[in-house]
Amino acid sequence: MEKTMTAYFGIEEHNAQGFLEKNIVCLPRSPDGKTDLHSIVSPIKNEDIVFIKHCAPLSSLHIKAIGVVLSDYPTESNLGICLPVDWVWRGEKVLENFDEVLLLNGNPLYEEHNILVQREIINLLPDKYQLPQEW
């Protein structure tokens, strides 16, 4: 079985209303109500990591929740087209004092490429999602 690298997707907190309660993550919609896939670099897949965040330009990044996508197959919800998620961590982790400026993406859903943010997310995951020590 071929394994692929997990992708990390960030969701701004105000765009994630209802996600935690319903154990889902939903694709954003454009102003005309259609599903907006233009802001997503690659499709969200089974076992990808999603996180809910809050940030302001030139400020710290607050991670509010982290989840693991459970399926490649979306379902329709009153919130839109959604994927099931196991929200494995909830709390508030504040990330600041980076050597580089955080890219504070304004899209409702985006792929996170900042390795420092990815590392912090990995560190918050439960043990069963951690890499073996030999990595």
Phi, psi and omega per residue, in radians:
M1 nan 2.257 -3.137
E2 -1.447 2.289 3.093
K3 -1.782 2.454 3.077
T4 -1.977 2.796 3.135
M5 -1.222 2.383 3.094
T6 -1.230 2.429 3.046
A7 -1.766 2.708 -3.132
Y8 -2.036 2.219 -3.125
F9 -2.125 2.239 3.115
G10 -1.727 2.511 3.123
I11 -2.269 2.202 3.083
E12 -1.157 2.422 -3.028
E13 -0.900 -0.773 -3.091
H14 -1.205 -0.264 3.081
N15 -1.625 0.015 -3.023
A16 -1.956 0.342 -3.117
Q17 -1.059 2.197 3.118
G18 1.581 -0.211 -3.096
F19 -1.134 -0.805 -3.091
L20 -1.143 -0.779 -3.095
E21 -1.139 -0.586 -3.079
K22 -1.738 0.016 -3.130
N23 0.938 0.917 -3.127
I24 -2.478 2.926 2.871
V25 -2.341 2.352 -3.056
C26 -2.005 2.559 3.105
L27 -1.287 2.491 -3.098
P28 -1.171 2.745 3.083
R29 -1.985 2.563 3.063
S30 -1.390 2.955 -3.128
P31 -0.986 -0.465 3.128
D32 -1.469 0.067 3.063
G33 1.624 -0.110 3.128
K34 -1.416 2.688 3.089
T35 -1.125 2.250 -3.072
D36 -1.779 1.795 -3.127
L37 -1.731 -0.036 -3.055
H38 -1.150 -0.462 -3.084
S39 -1.529 -0.059 -3.094
I40 -1.739 2.146 -3.101
V41 -1.182 -0.796 3.096
S42 -2.413 2.718 -3.105
P43 -1.162 2.588 3.081
I44 -1.309 2.315 -3.079
K45 -2.138 2.914 3.029
N46 -0.906 2.345 3.116
E47 1.335 0.046 3.005
D48 -1.217 2.763 3.139
I49 -1.759 2.304 3.018
V50 -2.100 2.552 3.097
F51 -2.451 2.519 3.084
I52 -1.687 2.310 -3.046
K53 -2.373 2.885 2.987
H54 -2.402 2.305 3.092
C55 -2.721 2.828 3.058
A56 -2.283 2.606 -3.135
P57 -0.916 2.400 3.130
L58 1.024 0.566 -3.133
S59 -2.292 -3.007 3.125
S60 -1.432 2.851 3.098
L61 -1.841 2.239 3.140
H62 -1.910 1.995 3.054
I63 -1.531 2.166 -3.049
K64 -1.803 -0.528 -3.128
A65 -2.816 2.640 3.108
I66 -2.301 2.357 3.138
G67 -2.359 2.828 3.089
V68 -2.027 2.208 3.130
V69 -1.191 2.330 -3.024
L70 -1.730 -0.187 -3.067
S71 -2.762 2.675 3.026
D72 -1.456 -0.181 -2.978
Y73 -1.768 1.997 -3.125
P74 -1.308 2.778 3.048
T75 -2.208 2.728 3.098
E76 -1.540 2.384 3.140
S77 -2.400 2.925 3.048
N78 -1.140 -0.236 3.086
L79 -1.594 -0.106 3.137
G80 2.147 -2.692 3.091
I81 -1.508 2.121 -2.954
C82 -2.290 2.733 3.029
L83 -2.030 2.537 3.102
P84 -1.248 2.462 -3.099
V85 -2.361 2.438 2.955
D86 -1.693 1.859 3.127
W87 -1.356 1.750 -2.964
V88 -1.590 -0.232 3.115
W89 -2.543 2.333 3.044
R90 -2.355 2.465 -3.134
G91 2.847 -2.537 3.035
E92 -2.614 1.996 3.076
K93 -1.994 2.109 -3.119
V94 -1.704 2.184 3.109
L95 -1.912 2.138 3.094
E96 -2.616 3.135 3.120
N97 1.052 0.784 3.050
F98 -1.466 2.694 3.073
D99 -1.245 -0.388 3.135
E100 -2.072 2.815 3.105
V101 -1.330 2.314 3.097
L102 -1.157 2.369 3.016
L103 -1.374 1.862 -3.103
L104 -1.667 1.493 -3.035
N105 -1.171 2.294 -3.120
G106 -1.495 -0.096 3.121
N107 -1.231 2.580 -3.122
P108 -1.110 -0.517 3.120
L109 -2.486 2.260 -3.088
Y110 -2.586 2.739 3.072
E111 -1.472 2.208 -3.106
E112 -1.510 2.105 -3.141
H113 -1.886 -0.167 -3.103
N114 -1.210 1.986 -3.067
I115 -1.110 -0.531 3.116
L116 -1.182 -0.705 3.090
V117 -1.181 -0.774 3.111
Q118 -1.010 -0.764 -3.135
R119 -1.079 -0.749 3.112
E120 -1.099 -0.686 3.111
I121 -1.131 -0.793 3.108
I122 -0.997 -0.745 -3.117
N123 -1.132 -0.408 3.132
L124 -1.524 -0.234 -3.110
L125 -1.223 2.567 3.046
P126 -1.052 2.785 -3.062
D127 -0.922 -0.659 -3.063
K128 -1.132 -0.266 3.104
Y129 -1.777 -0.021 -3.120
Q130 -1.363 2.658 3.063
L131 -1.290 2.609 3.051
P132 -1.073 2.713 -3.092
Q133 -1.020 -0.556 -3.111
E134 -1.167 -0.216 3.074
W135 -1.323 nan nan
